Amino acid sequence: MKEQTAPRFIERILEIIPGALVWMALAAPIVLSFSYPTHVAYFIIAFDIFWFFKAFYMSKNLIHAYSFMMIDQKTDWNKKLNELNDINSVKEELKKFIEKEKRKIYTIPPFSFLLRISKKWRKKISYFNYSREFLGLLSNVNQEDIINANGIYHLIILATFQEDISILRQSINAVKESNFDNKKVLFVLAGEERDKERFIEYRDQLSKEYEDTFGFFMSTIHPMNIEGEVKGKGGNITFAGREALKRVNEMGLNYSNVIVTTLDADNIVHPQYLPVLTYKYAINKSRVYRSFQPVPIFNNNIWDVPAPVRIVGMSNGFWQLIESTRPERLRNFSSHAQSLAALVDTNFWSTTTIVEDGHQYWRTFFRYDGDHEVVPLFMPIYQDAVQEDTFLKTMKAQYVQLRRWAWGASDFPYVTINTFKNNKIPLYKKIIAMYRMMEGYFFWATAPMFITIAGWLPGLINTGFKYTVVAFNLPQITSLLMTIATVGIFVNILVSILLLPPRPKKYNIGRHIMMGVQWVLLPFVTLFLSAIPAIDAQTRLMIGKRLDWKVTKKKKR
């Protein structure tokens, strides 16, 4: 795949822009507070009002997405795959069900309060909303658009570096125990030459255990110091993908019938992941040009990590759930799936960035002239939260991980250059795509600062402002808005508790209580383990200080 490039000085200018915008935004309240404190105060109030409504909107979407995920996990997707032989009958049955339930729902007396808050009623409403969404998904699907699900294969690439064999075995077993024909699963264990001795030992053991389990079970060792590559997952999975392609060719498989999922070593797929992915792929007419994104839930070791890390892990999962309800904003993150045909077209993943997941979205977007979207899968893939030997080491590792994720802002030059050079993509689509990218990284770095700190600046910097009516009312208004907005925190508490795995016997009920109490730390976590890592990453990009790949260690099971 030939990618558009520009002179280095152009790229360098573009690298400066994200960080420069962030620092100008952070400096503006400080500078303007000297001469225009009232204007700053009004801006802060307006921003808090904006965030107030945004918090409610996201809470609504979180509840919406959680209910969808619960339903999807309980759905018999293999049965649904068999029903694809007559999609029109499926749509007719759905329409009848929706009309029947609609009459029941809208004929309930408006003051039937106890009925409306009952668990049974809430489930009924959730399934009704889910059914309407599902019918919407199928509305544009014609029988001739659907491919035979029996001909679909899954290529799983599990990337590993220094993880213990117990972690690898648990992840492989999760794939093995999926509700899918293992003989149509092609498994690649992708190791690194930098960890060759350990990897060969583990590979030999695992090959004996799983060689007869899948369609094939193979391993690769990614050579180190390949010219032009940076250390990171991208080089490893790209090398593994190219090696696996040789086996796929030997089997004579159609690339469009092979779905590739990349997993980190600690990833545990839900038993329904492969069936739901198969279903969503089979019914999508533009399947080759789409990516498929499950929900990362950082729950594997959630009981063992410190409260700030639990909040970070849970919040990341919540954000992915929320974004799944807005597929136009959804991007590849961590583990995701794509057709082998598209990967061959894009020459697999980028080997020149440490954030190959998000970058792959843009590579595919421009390769297909904007005809690329991410299809949400309301199905979890369970992952480890950051955990080191001590509290301080854990906090440092969490900071480094978040800074690496925020390095996705480094895609800005690539996106900008390709946006201007690709004339086949409609202008409005390019503008929206660029805006959403910039908006995400900008508010990631600035919003917590505006909410927690900026409100104090006019009074601290401009002593004369303290005696104005606006100064008197500012803390009360912002405090009231943020207090009401904490309703969103209660939604977080509820969903986080519902998503928890069973409590280990070594912990008492006090640990369970702390899972709710810990959310009082949210303002501090969003500041120190969200905004500051994002500012750090964008500042490094601005001054030309590149980030190196640092592996997030996984604890032995």
C-alpha positions in Angstrom: 0.0 0.0 0.0 1.5 3.3 -1.1 0.8 6.1 1.4 0.8 9.8 0.7 3.8 11.6 2.1 4.9 15.2 2.3 8.2 17.0 2.9 9.5 16.5 6.4 9.2 20.2 7.3 5.4 20.0 6.5 5.1 16.9 8.7 7.0 18.7 11.4 4.7 21.7 11.3 1.7 19.5 11.5 3.2 17.6 14.5 3.3 20.9 16.4 -0.4 21.8 15.9 -2.1 19.4 18.4 0.2 20.3 21.3 0.2 24.0 20.4 -3.6 24.1 20.4 -3.7 22.4 23.8 -1.1 24.8 25.4 -2.9 27.9 23.9 -6.2 26.7 25.4 -4.6 26.0 28.8 -2.7 29.3 28.8 -5.8 31.4 27.7 -7.6 31.4 31.1 -4.4 32.4 32.9 -3.5 35.2 30.5 -7.0 36.6 30.0 -7.7 36.6 33.8 -5.4 39.6 34.2 -7.5 41.8 31.9 -10.7 40.0 31.2 -11.6 37.9 34.3 -15.3 38.3 33.7 -15.0 36.9 30.2 -13.0 33.9 31.6 -15.7 33.3 34.2 -18.5 33.3 31.6 -16.4 30.9 29.5 -16.0 28.5 32.5 -19.7 28.6 33.2 -20.5 27.9 29.6 -18.0 25.1 29.5 -19.4 23.6 32.7 -22.9 23.8 31.3 -21.7 22.1 28.1 -20.1 19.3 30.2 -23.1 19.1 32.4 -25.3 18.1 29.4 -22.6 16.0 27.9 -22.3 14.0 31.2 -26.1 13.2 31.1 -25.9 12.3 27.4 -23.0 9.9 28.0 -24.7 8.3 31.0 -27.7 7.6 28.9 -25.6 6.0 26.3 -23.7 4.0 28.8 -26.9 2.5 30.2 -28.1 1.9 26.6 -24.8 0.2 25.6 -24.6 -1.9 28.8 -28.1 -3.3 28.2 -27.3 -4.1 24.6 -24.1 -5.9 25.7 -26.0 -8.0 28.3 -28.6 -9.0 25.7 -25.9 -9.8 23.1 -24.1 -12.1 25.5 -27.3 -14.1 26.1 -28.2 -14.3 22.5 -27.8 -17.6 20.6 -25.8 -16.2 17.7 -25.3 -19.6 16.1 -29.1 -19.9 15.9 -29.2 -16.5 14.3 -26.5 -17.5 11.8 -28.7 -20.4 10.7 -31.7 -18.0 10.3 -29.7 -16.0 7.7 -31.0 -18.4 5.0 -34.3 -16.4 5.1 -33.5 -12.9 6.3 -36.9 -11.6 5.2 -38.7 -13.9 7.6 -36.4 -12.7 10.4 -37.2 -9.1 9.6 -41.0 -9.8 9.5 -40.9 -11.6 12.9 -39.0 -8.7 14.4 -41.5 -6.2 13.1 -44.4 -8.2 14.5 -42.7 -8.4 17.9 -41.9 -4.7 18.0 -45.5 -3.8 17.1 -46.9 -6.1 19.8 -44.5 -4.8 22.5 -45.1 -1.2 21.4 -48.9 -1.6 22.1 -48.1 -3.1 25.5 -45.7 -0.3 26.5 -47.8 2.6 25.3 -51.0 1.3 26.9 -49.5 1.1 30.4 -51.2 3.8 32.6 -48.8 6.8 33.0 -48.9 6.6 36.8 -48.1 2.9 37.1 -44.9 3.9 38.9 -44.2 0.6 40.6 -44.6 -1.4 37.4 -42.3 1.0 35.5 -39.4 0.7 38.0 -39.7 -3.1 38.2 -36.8 -5.3 37.0 -39.1 -7.1 34.6 -40.3 -3.9 33.1 -36.8 -2.5 32.6 -35.8 -5.8 30.9 -38.9 -5.5 28.6 -37.9 -1.9 27.6 -34.3 -2.9 27.1 -35.2 -5.8 24.8 -37.8 -3.6 23.0 -35.1 -0.9 22.3 -32.6 -3.6 21.3 -35.1 -5.2 18.9 -35.7 -1.8 17.2 -31.9 -1.3 16.8 -31.5 -4.8 15.5 -34.3 -4.3 12.9 -32.5 -1.1 11.9 -29.3 -3.1 11.4 -31.2 -5.5 9.2 -33.3 -3.0 7.3 -30.9 -2.5 4.5 -29.7 -6.1 4.3 -30.9 -8.1 1.3 -30.7 -11.8 1.0 -28.2 -11.5 -1.9 -25.9 -9.4 0.3 -25.3 -12.2 2.8 -22.5 -14.6 2.5 -22.6 -18.2 3.7 -21.4 -18.1 7.3 -20.2 -21.7 7.0 -17.5 -20.5 4.7 -16.1 -17.9 7.1 -12.8 -18.6 8.9 -11.2 -16.7 11.8 -7.5 -15.9 11.9 -6.5 -15.1 15.5 -3.1 -13.4 16.0 -2.0 -13.4 19.7 0.9 -11.1 20.2 3.2 -11.8 23.2 6.4 -10.4 24.7 7.7 -11.7 28.0 4.3 -12.9 29.2 4.1 -16.1 31.3 2.8 -19.2 29.8 -0.1 -19.3 32.2 -1.4 -16.0 30.7 -1.0 -17.3 27.1 -2.7 -20.6 28.0 -5.7 -18.8 29.5 -6.1 -16.6 26.4 -5.8 -19.5 24.0 -8.3 -21.6 26.0 -10.8 -18.7 25.8 -10.7 -18.9 22.0 -10.9 -22.7 22.2 -14.0 -22.6 24.3 -15.8 -20.1 22.0 -19.2 -21.2 20.6 -17.7 -21.7 17.2 -16.2 -24.5 15.2 -12.5 -24.6 16.2 -11.5 -26.2 12.9 -12.5 -22.8 11.3 -10.2 -21.0 13.7 -6.6 -20.4 12.5 -4.4 -19.5 15.4 -1.0 -17.7 15.3 1.1 -17.2 18.4 3.3 -14.2 17.6 6.5 -13.8 19.6 9.5 -11.6 19.5 13.2 -12.4 18.8 14.0 -10.1 21.8 12.4 -12.8 24.0 13.3 -15.8 21.8 14.5 -18.2 24.4 11.5 -17.9 26.6 9.1 -17.9 23.6 10.5 -21.0 22.1 10.1 -22.9 25.4 6.5 -21.8 25.7 5.7 -22.3 22.0 6.8 -25.9 22.1 4.6 -26.6 25.1 1.6 -24.8 23.7 2.0 -26.4 20.2 1.7 -29.8 21.8 -1.4 -28.8 23.6 -3.3 -27.1 20.8 -1.9 -28.5 17.5 -5.0 -30.6 16.9 -7.5 -28.1 18.3 -7.7 -25.5 15.6 -7.7 -25.4 11.8 -4.0 -24.7 12.3 -1.8 -23.6 15.2 1.4 -21.9 14.2 3.9 -19.6 15.7 6.2 -16.8 14.4 9.2 -15.0 15.8 9.4 -11.4 14.7 13.0 -10.4 13.9 14.4 -7.5 15.8 16.1 -4.4 14.3 14.2 -4.5 11.0 15.1 -1.3 9.1 12.4 1.3 9.3 10.4 -0.4 12.1 9.8 0.9 15.5 9.5 -1.4 18.5 5.9 -2.2 19.1 3.0 -4.5 18.4 2.6 -3.4 14.8 5.8 -5.0 13.5 5.1 -8.2 15.4 1.5 -8.8 14.1 2.4 -7.6 10.6 5.2 -10.2 10.4 2.8 -12.8 11.9 0.1 -11.9 9.4 2.4 -12.2 6.4 3.5 -15.7 7.6 0.0 -16.8 8.2 -1.0 -15.6 4.8 1.2 -18.3 3.3 -0.8 -21.0 5.2 -4.0 -19.4 4.1 -2.9 -19.6 0.5 -2.0 -23.2 0.9 -5.6 -23.8 2.1 -7.0 -22.0 -0.9 -9.2 -19.7 1.2 -10.8 -16.6 -0.2 -9.3 -13.6 1.7 -12.7 -12.0 1.9 -13.9 -15.0 3.9 -11.2 -14.8 6.5 -11.6 -12.4 9.5 -8.5 -11.4 11.3 -8.6 -10.6 15.0 -5.5 -9.3 16.8 -5.3 -10.0 20.5 -2.9 -9.0 23.3 -1.5 -11.8 25.4 -3.9 -11.2 28.3 -7.0 -10.9 26.2 -9.9 -13.3 27.0 -12.6 -13.4 24.4 -16.2 -13.9 25.4 -17.6 -17.3 24.2 -20.0 -15.4 21.9 -17.3 -13.1 20.4 -16.6 -15.3 17.3 -20.3 -16.1 16.6 -21.4 -12.4 16.8 -18.4 -11.3 14.7 -19.3 -13.9 12.1 -22.9 -12.7 12.0 -22.1 -9.0 11.8 -19.6 -9.8 9.0 -21.9 -12.0 7.0 -24.7 -9.5 6.8 -22.6 -6.5 6.0 -22.5 -5.8 2.2 -19.3 -3.7 2.6 -17.7 -6.2 5.0 -14.3 -6.1 3.4 -14.1 -2.3 4.0 -15.2 -2.5 7.6 -13.5 -3.0 10.9 -15.2 -4.7 13.8 -14.7 -3.4 17.4 -15.5 -5.4 20.5 -15.6 -3.8 24.0 -12.4 -3.9 26.0 -13.3 -4.6 29.7 -10.3 -4.4 32.0 -11.6 -6.9 34.5 -9.2 -9.8 34.6 -7.4 -8.6 37.7 -9.7 -5.8 38.8 -9.9 -6.9 42.4 -6.1 -6.9 42.8 -5.2 -3.4 41.5 -5.3 0.0 43.3 -8.4 2.1 43.2 -7.0 4.7 40.7 -6.1 2.0 38.3 -9.6 0.4 38.7 -11.1 3.8 37.9 -9.0 4.1 34.8 -9.7 0.6 33.6 -13.4 0.9 34.2 -13.6 4.3 32.7 -11.9 3.1 29.5 -14.3 0.3 29.2 -17.2 2.7 29.7 -15.9 5.1 27.1 -15.7 2.2 24.5 -19.3 1.2 25.4 -20.5 4.8 25.0 -18.7 5.2 21.6 -20.2 1.9 20.5 -23.6 3.6 20.5 -22.1 6.3 18.2 -20.5 4.1 15.5 -19.8 7.2 13.3 -17.2 8.2 16.1 -15.9 4.7 16.8 -12.3 3.9 16.0 -10.1 0.8 16.2 -8.8 0.3 19.8 -6.7 -2.5 21.2 -8.2 -5.8 19.9 -10.2 -5.4 16.8 -11.1 -7.4 13.6 -10.8 -6.8 9.9 -11.0 -8.9 6.7 -7.8 -10.5 5.5 -8.6 -8.9 2.1 -8.4 -5.4 3.6 -5.2 -6.2 5.5 -3.5 -7.5 2.4 -4.7 -4.3 0.6 -3.2 -2.1 3.4 0.0 -4.2 3.7 -1.2 -5.3 7.1 -0.6 -2.9 10.0 1.8 0.0 10.3 5.3 -0.9 11.6 6.3 2.8 12.1 4.0 3.8 15.0 3.5 2.6 18.6 -0.3 3.0 18.2 -1.0 0.7 15.3 -4.6 0.1 16.3 -5.9 3.6 15.9 -3.6 4.2 12.9 -5.0 1.2 11.1 -8.4 3.0 11.0 -6.9 5.9 9.0 -4.8 3.7 6.7 -8.0 1.8 5.8 -10.1 5.0 5.5 -7.7 6.5 2.9 -7.0 3.2 1.1 -10.7 2.9 0.4 -11.3 6.6 -0.3 -13.3 7.1 2.8 -15.5 4.0 2.5 -14.5 2.7 5.9 -16.4 2.4 9.1 -16.1 0.6 12.4 -18.9 -1.7 13.2 -19.5 -2.0 17.0 -19.7 -5.4 18.6 -21.5 -5.2 22.0 -19.3 -8.1 23.2 -16.6 -7.9 25.7 -13.0 -8.9 25.4 -11.6 -9.1 29.0 -8.1 -7.6 29.6 -5.8 -6.9 32.5 -5.7 -3.6 34.2 -2.2 -2.3 34.8 -0.5 -4.1 37.7 3.1 -3.9 39.0 4.8 -5.1 42.2 4.3 -1.9 44.2 1.8 0.9 44.2 4.2 3.5 42.9 5.4 1.2 40.1 1.7 0.5 39.2 0.9 4.3 39.0 3.9 4.9 36.8 3.1 2.0 34.5 -0.5 3.3 34.2 0.7 6.8 33.4 3.0 5.4 30.7 0.2 3.3 29.2 -2.2 6.3 29.0 0.6 8.5 27.5 1.1 5.8 24.8 -2.6 5.7 24.0 -2.6 9.5 23.8 0.2 9.3 21.3 -2.5 8.6 18.8 -2.5 12.4 18.3 0.7 11.7 16.2 -1.7 10.6 13.4 -2.6 14.2 12.8 0.1 14.8 10.2 -0.8 11.6 8.3 -4.5 12.3 8.4 -4.0 16.0 7.3 -1.7 15.1 4.4 -3.9 12.3 3.1 -7.0 14.5 3.5 -5.6 17.1 1.2 -4.2 14.7 -1.3 -7.1 12.4 -1.6 -9.7 14.1 -3.9 -12.0 11.1 -4.0 -13.3 11.5 -0.5 -16.2 14.1 -0.2 -15.0 17.3 1.5 -17.6 17.2 4.3 -16.6 13.7 5.2 -12.9 14.7 5.4 -13.7 17.7 7.5 -15.9 15.7 10.0 -13.3 13.0 10.3 -10.5 15.5 11.0 -12.6 17.4 13.4 -13.6 14.4 15.5 -10.0 13.3 15.7 -8.8 16.7 16.9 -11.7 17.2 19.2 -11.1 13.9 21.0 -7.4 14.5 21.7 -7.9 18.2 22.5 -10.6 17.6 25.1 -8.8 14.6 26.5 -6.0 17.0 27.5 -8.0 20.1 28.4 -11.4 19.3 29.7 -10.3 18.0 33.2 -8.1 21.1 33.5 -11.0 23.5 32.7 -13.4 21.7 35.0 -11.1 21.3 38.1 -8.7 24.2 37.9 -9.8 27.0 35.6 -12.7 28.1 37.7 -10.3 29.3 40.4 -8.0 31.3 38.1 -9.9 34.7 37.7 -10.1 35.2 41.5 -6.6 34.1 42.2 -4.9 36.1 39.4 -7.1 39.3 39.4 -7.7 40.5 43.0 -10.2 43.1 41.8 -12.4 40.4 40.3 -13.0 38.9 43.8 -15.4 41.7 44.7 -17.7 41.4 41.7 -21.1 39.7 41.5 -19.8 37.2 38.9 -16.9 36.2 41.2 -19.3 35.6 44.1 -21.6 33.5 42.0 -19.0 31.6 39.9 -18.0 29.0 42.5 -21.7 28.4 43.4 -22.8 28.0 39.9 -19.9 25.7 38.8 -20.3 23.7 42.1 -24.0 23.3 41.5 -23.5 22.2 37.9 -20.8 19.7 38.8 -22.8 18.4 41.8 -25.8 17.7 39.6 -23.5 16.1 37.0 -22.3 13.6 39.6 -25.5 11.7 38.7 -23.2 10.3 36.0 -20.8 9.0 38.6 -23.7 7.0 40.2 -24.3 5.5 36.8 -20.6 4.6 36.6 -20.8 3.0 40.1 -23.9 1.0 39.2 -22.5 -0.3 35.8 -19.0 -1.0 37.3 -20.5 -3.1 40.1 -22.7 -5.0 37.6 -19.6 -5.8 35.4 -17.5 -7.0 38.3 -16.4 -10.7 38.2 -17.0 -12.7 41.3 -15.0 -11.5 44.3 -12.0 -13.6 45.2 -12.2 -15.4 48.6 -9.1 -13.5 49.8 -11.1 -10.3 49.9 -14.0 -9.5 52.2 -17.1 -7.4 51.7 -15.1 -4.2 52.4 -13.4 -4.6 49.1 -16.8 -4.7 47.4 -17.9 -1.5 49.2 -14.7 0.2 48.1 -15.6 -0.5 44.5 -18.3 2.1 44.9 -16.5 4.5 47.3 -13.5 4.7 45.1 -15.3 7.0 42.6 -14.8 10.0 44.9 -11.2 9.9 43.4 -12.5 10.4 39.9 -11.6 14.2 39.7 -8.1 13.4 40.7 -7.8 10.4 38.4 -9.1 12.4 35.4 -6.5 15.1 36.1 -3.4 13.1 36.9 -4.1 9.9 35.0 -5.9 11.3 32.0 -5.3 15.0 31.2 -1.6 15.1 32.2 -0.5 12.0 30.2 -2.4 13.4 27.2 -0.7 16.8 27.6 2.7 15.0 28.0 2.2 13.0 24.8 1.1 16.0 22.7 3.9 18.2 24.1 6.4 15.5 23.2 5.0 15.4 19.7 5.1 19.2 19.5 8.8 19.4 20.5 9.9 16.4 18.4 10.6 14.0 21.3 9.3 10.7 20.1 7.8 8.1 22.4 9.2 4.6 22.6 7.2 1.4 23.0 7.1 0.3 26.6 5.4 -3.1 27.3 2.7 -3.1 30.0 3.7 -6.1 32.1 1.2 -8.8 32.8 1.1 -10.6 36.2 1.5 -14.4 36.3 -1.9 -16.2 36.7 
